[in-house]
């Protein structure tokens, strides 16, 4: 089984001005991330605007990333939703060659009970041909996976990790304290990477790493080696930028940042729209500051 400790990247999906997928920009982004030293790639999570991609586009993007990656890093595929049976059927409708694990957000909108969340993930993991990473993101799903639920699911042989984006460090600590040894706890919140790892967490699936893969992945690396002084230095260099990225929603902020960095056009699919001019100008200044600090 591949190792998902360290820094994974929730990849954006580049679009052209006509809103079609920009596969040239996708290749540029993949190489930017791999050359930047991240530990694995996450394709078609929320940041990848997966909700707006057709089935054919999802397969094309996934296959393109697998081909560009050429086995250099593990690949995680986002496959979540609120129709359990449709997700299970979906496993047979996609070519998952080159995929090492799947990431599945807790069901949104339906607002299932904790028992319903457990039953959903058990059915999903039983059917999945790949190891499963849970994803708890109450800000999007309107329901929180309790620590007890996560720990119960952690006992399943095919569930290997959780991406914890509740923002509740007490909850994170409860999971880390009581989890099985084989189960990884990954942060889903870029600003919380240091406290998460100080509690014994295993890394992060990051948004900001699309823009600054080397700089952000160094935070996790330094936490693993116990160099929290260097981790804090990089955190404080990046933290204002991180909050700017989410000021008008994700992935609007990070796509604007990637455009400023010359990686892709600043295009999103409705109902998402690009960030406003004022925030864009603030991002330009912050990126210049980060780049100048890196060159100093």
Buried (B, 14 or more C-beta within 10 A) or exposed (E): EEEBBBBBBBBBBBBBEEEEBBBEBBBBBBBBBBEBBBBBBBBBBBBBBBEBBEEEBBBBBBBBBBEBBEEEBBBBBBBBBBEBEEBBEBBEEBEBEBBBBBBBBBBBEBEBEBEBBBEBBBBBBEBBEBBBBBBBBBEBBEBBBBBEBBBBBBEBEBBBBBBBBBBBBEBBBBBBEEBEEEBBBBBBBBBBBBBBBEBEBBBBBBBBBBBBBBBBBBBBBBBBEEEBEBBBBBBEBBBEBBEBBBBBEBBBBBBBBBBBBEBBBBBBEEEBEBBEEEBBEBBEEBBEEBEEEEEE
